[in-house]
Amino acid sequence: MNSQTSYIGLITAISTGLLIGTVRERLHKPGPMKAGVRTHAIVALLGAITFSLGPNFFIAALLVTGLLIAVGYGQSAREDPGMTGEFTLLLTIVLSGLAMHDPSLAAAMGVVVAVLLFVKKTLRRFSQEVLTELELKDALMLCAAALVALPLLPKEAIDPWNAIKPYVMWKIVVLIMGVGMLGHIAMRASGVTWGLPLAGFFSGFISSTAAAAEFGRKALVKPELSSIASAAALLATLSSLTLFAMVLSALAPALMMSLVIPLAVTGLTLLLVAMFLIRGANNTHPFELPANQGAFQISHALLIAAAISAVSFCSAWLRTMYGDPGALATTIVVGLVEIHAAAVGIAQLSPEHTEPSATARWGVIGILGASFSSKILLAFISGGKTYGIKISLGLGLGITAAIAGMLIMD
C-alpha cells in the first residue's frame, strides 16, 4: 500500500466517522455512553491506523472496541434498550478498515449507514403504520417465488415438443405477481389517477398480457377503477408494442421500415385513448386502498400462466404438424400470448437484404390483431363487462389504425 493510497484511505475513514457521528449526535439527545461525532471519528481513526499496521492489530482493536461497546450497553440498556448505536459504532471501525483497502466502497457504505440512521422515524412509520400485514405477506410471497422457487425449477422442456418449460412458466407467475405489486405500490405512492397508468406502462415492457389481466382484476374488485385500469392496460400494450418494434428493427430492419406508419399510428391511437380515459377519470371521487386489499392473487397468476402454457403447447404442435409452411400461422398463435416472442417468428419470413414480402408485412398486422383479440377476451374474463368494453374500444381503434396505415402505404 503506497503513501498516497494510505492518505486517501485515512481521509475517507475519518470523513466516514464524522458523517455517521454527526447524524447520530443530531438525532439523539446527549446521555451517558452515547457515541457522537468525536467518538465515531476517533474509532474510525483507530480502525484505519490498526488496519495499516496489520491484521492482528486491527482484530485486537476490533475486539477491544466491541468489549467497550458491550460494557457501555450494559450500563445504558435500561434507559435505551435499542442496539442501533452500538452496532453503528462497531460498523464505523469496520468501515475504517475497509477505507484503507477500498476507499470508494467504504465511502459509499458510510453514506448508506448515515441515510439509514437519518430516516429512522420514516422507516419506523412505514413499517408500523403505512405497511399493512397483508402487503408484507404479499411481498414475502413474491420474494419466495422469485428468489427461492424460481432458481430451483428446471429450465429444460418437459414435453416432446419443447413447449412446456417449468422455469419459464413460473417466471410468468412471478411477473404477474410483480405487476400486481408494482401497481399496488404506484397507487400507494402517487394515487390512482397516475399511479396505475405509470405502473401499466412500465410493466408492459415485461408482459402486457399479464398487465391487462392484473389491471382487470383491480377493475373487477373496485368498479370505480375501471377507467384508470383500462388506461393502464392500454399503456402496457403501448410499451409492449414499442418493444416489439425494437425487436423487429434488430431482426428485420427492412421489414420494420416498411411498417413505420402502421405501427406509429397504432401507438398514437393507444396513447390518445388512454389519455382520454385518464382525463375522464379525474372527476371521479378519490379512491383509497383499503388495508385488507392485497397486491395480487396467487391463484390468478397461476391461472394466467396455465393459459399461456396451453397456447405455447398448441403453437409447438402446429409447427410440428405443418412444418415451415405453418410458420406464419404459428407466429400468429404465439401473438395471442405475447407479441415479443412473435417478432422472432415473423422476422424469419423476411430475410436480410431482401424486399419485405406482403405476407410478412400483413403477418405483422395479423400478430397485432391476434394479440389485441386475446387481450380483449382476457379483459372481459378478468375485469368484467365495463373493463372489457373500454379495452375493446382502445384496442379496436388501434388495430383499425394499423390496417388503415397499411392500406395507405400500399
C-alpha positions as CSV (number, residue, x, y, z in Angstrom):
1,M,0.0,0.0,0.0
2,N,1.7,3.3,-1.1
3,S,1.6,6.5,0.8
4,Q,-1.0,8.2,-1.5
5,T,-3.4,5.3,-1.1
6,S,-2.9,5.4,2.7
7,Y,-3.7,9.1,2.9
8,I,-6.8,8.7,0.8
9,G,-8.0,5.8,2.9
10,L,-7.2,7.7,6.1
11,I,-9.2,10.7,5.0
12,T,-12.1,8.5,3.9
13,A,-12.1,6.7,7.2
14,I,-12.2,10.0,9.3
15,S,-14.8,11.5,7.0
16,T,-17.0,8.5,7.3
17,G,-16.7,8.5,11.1
18,L,-17.5,12.3,11.2
19,L,-20.5,11.8,8.9
20,I,-22.0,8.9,10.9
21,G,-21.2,10.5,14.2
22,T,-22.9,13.8,13.1
23,V,-26.1,12.0,12.2
24,R,-26.1,10.1,15.5
25,E,-25.5,13.2,17.6
26,R,-28.0,15.2,15.7
27,L,-30.9,12.7,16.0
28,H,-30.3,11.6,19.6
29,K,-30.2,13.5,22.9
30,P,-26.9,13.6,24.8
31,G,-26.7,11.0,27.5
32,P,-24.4,8.6,29.2
33,M,-22.3,6.3,26.9
34,K,-23.8,7.9,23.8
35,A,-21.3,7.9,20.9
36,G,-21.3,11.1,18.9
37,V,-19.1,12.9,16.4
38,R,-15.8,12.7,18.4
39,T,-16.3,9.0,19.4
40,H,-17.0,7.9,15.8
41,A,-14.2,10.0,14.4
42,I,-11.7,8.6,16.9
43,V,-12.9,5.0,16.4
44,A,-12.6,5.5,12.6
45,L,-9.0,6.8,13.1
46,L,-8.2,3.8,15.3
47,G,-9.5,1.4,12.7
48,A,-7.6,3.0,9.9
49,I,-4.3,3.0,11.8
50,T,-4.5,-0.5,13.1
51,F,-5.5,-1.8,9.7
52,S,-2.5,-0.3,8.1
53,L,-0.3,-1.9,10.8
54,G,-1.5,-5.4,10.1
55,P,-4.5,-7.7,10.6
56,N,-3.5,-8.7,14.1
57,F,-3.6,-5.1,15.3
58,F,-6.9,-4.5,13.5
59,I,-8.5,-7.6,15.1
60,A,-7.3,-6.5,18.5
61,A,-8.7,-3.0,18.0
62,L,-12.0,-4.6,16.9
63,L,-12.2,-6.8,20.0
64,V,-11.3,-4.0,22.4
65,T,-13.9,-1.7,20.8
66,G,-16.5,-4.5,20.9
67,L,-15.8,-5.1,24.6
68,L,-16.1,-1.4,25.5
69,I,-19.4,-1.3,23.5
70,A,-20.7,-4.3,25.4
71,V,-19.8,-2.6,28.8
72,G,-21.5,0.6,27.7
73,Y,-24.6,-1.2,26.6
74,G,-24.8,-3.0,29.9
75,Q,-24.9,0.4,31.7
76,S,-27.4,2.1,29.4
77,A,-29.7,-0.8,28.5
78,R,-32.4,0.2,30.9
79,E,-32.8,3.7,29.6
80,D,-32.2,2.8,25.9
81,P,-32.7,-0.9,25.1
82,G,-32.0,-0.3,21.4
83,M,-28.7,-1.5,19.9
84,T,-28.5,0.6,16.8
85,G,-25.9,3.0,18.2
86,E,-23.7,0.1,19.4
87,F,-23.7,-1.7,16.1
88,T,-23.2,1.6,14.3
89,L,-20.0,2.3,16.3
90,L,-18.8,-1.2,15.6
91,L,-19.6,-0.8,11.9
92,T,-17.6,2.5,11.9
93,I,-14.3,0.7,12.8
94,V,-15.0,-1.9,10.2
95,L,-15.6,0.7,7.5
96,S,-12.4,2.5,8.5
97,G,-10.5,-0.7,7.8
98,L,-12.3,-1.1,4.5
99,A,-11.4,2.5,3.7
100,M,-7.7,1.6,3.7
101,H,-8.4,-1.2,1.2
102,D,-11.2,0.3,-0.9
103,P,-11.9,4.0,-0.2
104,S,-14.7,4.3,-2.7
105,L,-16.7,1.3,-1.4
106,A,-16.2,2.4,2.2
107,A,-17.4,5.9,1.5
108,A,-20.5,4.6,-0.3
109,M,-21.3,2.3,2.6
110,G,-20.8,5.1,5.0
111,V,-23.3,7.2,3.2
112,V,-25.8,4.3,3.2
113,V,-25.4,3.9,7.0
114,A,-25.9,7.6,7.6
115,V,-29.0,7.6,5.4
116,L,-30.4,4.6,7.3
117,L,-29.8,6.4,10.6
118,F,-31.4,9.6,9.3
119,V,-34.6,8.0,8.1
120,K,-35.2,6.1,11.3
121,K,-38.5,7.8,12.0
122,T,-39.7,7.4,8.4
123,L,-38.8,3.7,8.3
124,R,-40.4,3.1,11.6
125,R,-43.6,4.8,10.5
126,F,-43.6,2.9,7.2
127,S,-43.2,-0.5,8.8
128,Q,-45.6,0.1,11.7
129,E,-48.3,2.5,10.2
130,V,-48.1,2.5,6.4
131,L,-47.3,-1.0,5.5
132,T,-50.2,-3.4,6.2
133,E,-49.8,-7.0,7.3
134,L,-51.3,-8.3,4.1
135,E,-48.9,-6.2,2.0
136,L,-46.0,-7.6,4.0
137,K,-47.3,-11.1,3.4
138,D,-47.6,-10.5,-0.4
139,A,-44.1,-9.0,-0.5
140,L,-42.7,-12.1,1.3
141,M,-44.6,-14.4,-1.1
142,L,-43.2,-12.6,-4.1
143,C,-39.7,-12.8,-2.8
144,A,-40.1,-16.5,-2.0
145,A,-41.5,-17.2,-5.5
146,A,-38.7,-15.2,-7.3
147,L,-35.7,-16.0,-5.1
148,V,-36.4,-19.4,-3.7
149,A,-38.7,-21.3,-6.0
150,L,-37.7,-20.0,-9.4
151,P,-34.0,-20.9,-9.3
152,L,-34.9,-24.5,-8.3
153,L,-37.0,-25.2,-11.4
154,P,-35.6,-26.9,-14.4
155,K,-35.0,-24.7,-17.5
156,E,-35.4,-27.6,-19.9
157,A,-38.7,-28.5,-21.5
158,I,-40.6,-31.4,-20.0
159,D,-42.6,-32.3,-23.2
160,P,-41.6,-33.8,-26.5
161,W,-42.4,-30.6,-28.4
162,N,-40.1,-28.4,-26.3
163,A,-43.0,-26.1,-25.3
164,I,-43.6,-26.5,-21.6
165,K,-40.6,-25.2,-19.5
166,P,-41.3,-25.1,-15.8
167,Y,-38.7,-22.3,-15.3
168,V,-40.4,-20.1,-17.9
169,M,-43.9,-20.8,-16.7
170,W,-43.1,-20.0,-13.1
171,K,-41.3,-16.9,-14.3
172,I,-44.6,-15.8,-15.8
173,V,-46.2,-16.3,-12.4
174,V,-43.5,-14.2,-10.8
175,L,-44.0,-11.5,-13.4
176,I,-47.8,-11.4,-12.9
177,M,-47.2,-11.1,-9.1
178,G,-44.6,-8.4,-9.7
179,V,-47.0,-6.5,-11.9
180,G,-49.6,-6.6,-9.2
181,M,-47.1,-5.4,-6.6
182,L,-45.9,-2.6,-8.9
183,G,-49.4,-1.3,-9.5
184,H,-50.2,-1.5,-5.8
185,I,-47.1,0.4,-4.8
186,A,-47.7,3.0,-7.5
187,M,-51.2,3.6,-6.3
188,R,-49.9,4.0,-2.8
189,A,-47.2,6.4,-3.8
190,S,-48.9,8.7,-6.3
191,G,-52.6,7.9,-6.1
192,V,-54.8,6.0,-8.5
193,T,-55.1,8.7,-11.2
194,W,-51.4,8.5,-12.2
195,G,-50.1,5.6,-10.2
196,L,-51.9,2.8,-12.2
197,P,-51.1,4.2,-15.7
198,L,-47.4,4.6,-14.8
199,A,-47.3,1.1,-13.4
200,G,-49.1,-0.2,-16.6
201,F,-46.7,1.5,-19.0
202,F,-43.5,0.1,-17.3
203,S,-45.0,-3.4,-16.7
204,G,-45.9,-3.6,-20.4
205,F,-42.2,-4.0,-21.2
206,I,-42.3,-7.3,-19.3
207,S,-45.7,-8.6,-20.2
208,S,-48.7,-6.6,-21.4
209,T,-50.9,-9.7,-21.3
210,A,-50.1,-10.1,-17.6
211,A,-50.6,-6.4,-17.0
212,A,-54.0,-6.5,-18.7
213,A,-55.2,-9.4,-16.6
214,E,-53.9,-7.9,-13.4
215,F,-55.5,-4.5,-14.0
216,G,-58.7,-6.3,-15.0
217,R,-58.7,-7.9,-11.5
218,K,-58.4,-4.5,-9.9
219,A,-61.2,-3.1,-12.0
220,L,-63.4,-6.1,-11.0
221,V,-62.7,-5.6,-7.3
222,K,-63.2,-1.9,-7.5
223,P,-65.5,-0.8,-10.4
224,E,-64.6,2.9,-9.8
225,L,-61.1,2.0,-11.1
226,S,-62.4,0.8,-14.4
227,S,-61.3,3.8,-16.5
228,I,-57.9,4.2,-14.9
229,A,-57.3,0.4,-15.0
230,S,-58.3,0.4,-18.7
231,A,-55.9,3.3,-19.4
232,A,-53.1,1.4,-17.6
233,A,-53.7,-1.7,-19.7
234,L,-53.7,0.3,-22.9
235,L,-50.4,1.9,-21.9
236,A,-49.0,-1.5,-21.1
237,T,-49.9,-2.5,-24.7
238,L,-48.3,0.6,-26.0
239,S,-45.0,-0.2,-24.2
240,S,-45.2,-3.8,-25.4
241,L,-45.7,-2.5,-29.0
242,T,-42.7,-0.3,-28.6
243,L,-40.6,-3.2,-27.5
244,F,-42.0,-5.3,-30.4
245,A,-40.9,-2.6,-32.9
246,M,-37.4,-2.6,-31.3
247,V,-37.0,-6.3,-31.6
248,L,-38.3,-6.3,-35.2
249,S,-35.8,-3.5,-36.0
250,A,-32.9,-5.6,-34.7
251,L,-34.0,-8.8,-36.5
252,A,-35.5,-7.5,-39.8
253,P,-34.7,-3.8,-40.3
254,A,-36.2,-3.6,-43.8
255,L,-39.5,-5.1,-42.6
256,M,-39.6,-2.7,-39.7
257,M,-39.0,0.3,-42.0
258,S,-41.9,-0.8,-44.2
259,L,-44.2,-0.8,-41.1
260,V,-43.2,2.5,-39.5
261,I,-46.5,4.3,-40.4
262,P,-48.9,1.4,-39.3
263,L,-47.1,0.8,-36.0
264,A,-46.8,4.6,-35.3
265,V,-50.5,5.3,-35.8
266,T,-51.3,2.3,-33.7
267,G,-49.2,3.5,-30.8
268,L,-50.6,7.0,-31.1
269,T,-54.1,5.7,-31.1
270,L,-53.5,3.7,-27.9
271,L,-51.9,6.7,-26.2
272,L,-54.8,9.0,-27.1
273,V,-57.5,6.6,-25.9
274,A,-55.5,6.1,-22.7
275,M,-55.3,9.8,-22.1
276,F,-59.0,10.2,-22.8
277,L,-59.8,7.6,-20.1
278,I,-57.4,9.2,-17.6
279,R,-59.0,12.6,-18.2
280,G,-62.5,11.2,-17.8
281,A,-61.5,9.6,-14.5
282,N,-60.1,12.8,-13.0
283,N,-63.6,13.9,-12.0
284,T,-64.3,10.7,-10.1
285,H,-64.2,10.7,-6.3
286,P,-60.8,9.9,-4.7
287,F,-60.1,6.3,-4.0
288,E,-58.0,5.0,-1.1
289,L,-56.6,1.5,-0.9
290,P,-58.3,-0.5,1.9
291,A,-56.0,-2.1,4.4
292,N,-57.4,-5.6,3.6
293,Q,-56.6,-5.4,-0.2
294,G,-53.7,-7.4,-1.3
295,A,-51.3,-6.6,-4.1
296,F,-52.1,-9.7,-6.1
297,Q,-53.8,-13.2,-6.0
298,I,-51.5,-16.2,-6.5
299,S,-54.4,-18.2,-7.9
300,H,-55.0,-15.6,-10.6
301,A,-51.3,-15.7,-11.5
302,L,-51.3,-19.5,-11.8
303,L,-54.4,-19.4,-14.0
304,I,-52.9,-17.0,-16.5
305,A,-49.6,-19.0,-16.6
306,A,-51.6,-22.1,-17.3
307,A,-53.4,-20.4,-20.1
308,I,-50.1,-19.2,-21.6
309,S,-48.7,-22.7,-21.3
310,A,-51.6,-24.2,-23.2
311,V,-51.2,-21.7,-26.0
312,S,-47.5,-22.4,-26.2
313,F,-48.2,-26.1,-26.4
314,C,-50.7,-25.6,-29.3
315,S,-48.2,-23.4,-31.1
316,A,-45.4,-26.1,-30.9
317,W,-47.9,-28.7,-32.1
318,L,-48.9,-26.7,-35.1
319,R,-45.2,-26.2,-36.1
320,T,-44.6,-30.0,-35.8
321,M,-47.7,-30.9,-37.9
322,Y,-47.2,-28.4,-40.7
323,G,-43.5,-27.6,-40.7
324,D,-42.1,-24.3,-42.1
325,P,-45.2,-23.5,-44.2
326,G,-47.1,-23.2,-41.0
327,A,-44.6,-20.7,-39.6
328,L,-46.9,-17.7,-40.1
329,A,-49.9,-19.4,-38.5
330,T,-47.7,-20.5,-35.6
331,T,-46.4,-17.0,-35.2
332,I,-49.9,-15.5,-35.1
333,V,-50.8,-18.1,-32.5
334,V,-47.8,-17.1,-30.4
335,G,-49.0,-13.5,-30.9
336,L,-52.1,-14.5,-28.9
337,V,-49.9,-14.7,-25.9
338,E,-47.2,-12.0,-26.3
339,I,-46.1,-10.2,-29.4
340,H,-42.4,-10.1,-28.3
341,A,-41.9,-13.8,-29.0
342,A,-43.9,-13.5,-32.2
343,A,-41.4,-10.9,-33.5
344,V,-38.8,-13.6,-33.8
345,G,-41.0,-15.8,-35.9
346,I,-42.2,-13.1,-38.3
347,A,-38.7,-11.9,-38.8
348,Q,-37.9,-15.3,-40.3
349,L,-40.3,-14.6,-43.1
350,S,-38.3,-11.5,-44.2
351,P,-34.6,-12.5,-44.7
352,E,-32.0,-9.8,-44.5
353,H,-31.1,-7.8,-47.7
354,T,-34.5,-8.8,-49.3
355,E,-37.6,-6.7,-50.0
356,P,-40.2,-7.4,-47.3
357,S,-43.0,-9.5,-48.8
358,A,-46.7,-8.7,-48.4
359,T,-47.1,-11.9,-46.4
360,A,-44.6,-10.7,-43.8
361,R,-46.0,-7.2,-43.6
362,W,-49.5,-8.3,-43.3
363,G,-48.3,-11.0,-41.0
364,V,-47.3,-8.3,-38.5
365,I,-50.8,-6.9,-38.7
366,G,-52.1,-10.4,-38.1
367,I,-49.9,-10.7,-35.0
368,L,-51.2,-7.4,-33.7
369,G,-54.8,-8.5,-34.4
370,A,-54.2,-11.8,-32.6
371,S,-52.6,-10.1,-29.6
372,F,-55.3,-7.4,-29.3
373,S,-58.1,-10.0,-29.7
374,S,-56.7,-12.2,-26.9
375,K,-56.3,-9.1,-24.6
376,I,-60.0,-8.1,-25.3
377,L,-61.1,-11.6,-24.4
378,L,-58.9,-11.6,-21.3
379,A,-60.2,-8.2,-20.4
380,F,-63.8,-9.4,-20.3
381,I,-62.8,-12.5,-18.3
382,S,-60.6,-10.8,-15.7
383,G,-62.2,-7.4,-15.4
384,G,-65.9,-7.7,-16.3
385,K,-68.1,-6.0,-18.9
386,T,-67.2,-2.4,-18.3
387,Y,-63.5,-3.0,-18.3
388,G,-63.8,-5.3,-21.4
389,I,-65.7,-2.7,-23.4
390,K,-63.2,0.1,-22.7
391,I,-60.3,-2.2,-23.6
392,S,-62.2,-3.2,-26.8
393,L,-62.6,0.4,-27.7
394,G,-58.9,1.2,-27.4
395,L,-57.5,-1.9,-29.0
396,G,-60.2,-1.9,-31.7
397,L,-59.3,1.6,-32.7
398,G,-55.6,0.6,-32.5
399,I,-55.9,-2.3,-35.0
400,T,-58.2,-0.2,-37.2
401,A,-55.5,2.4,-37.4
402,A,-52.9,-0.2,-38.2
403,I,-54.9,-1.6,-41.1
404,A,-55.6,1.9,-42.4
405,G,-51.9,2.7,-42.2
406,M,-51.1,-0.5,-44.2
407,L,-53.7,0.4,-46.9
408,I,-52.2,3.9,-47.2
409,M,-48.7,2.5,-47.7
410,D,-49.9,0.0,-50.2
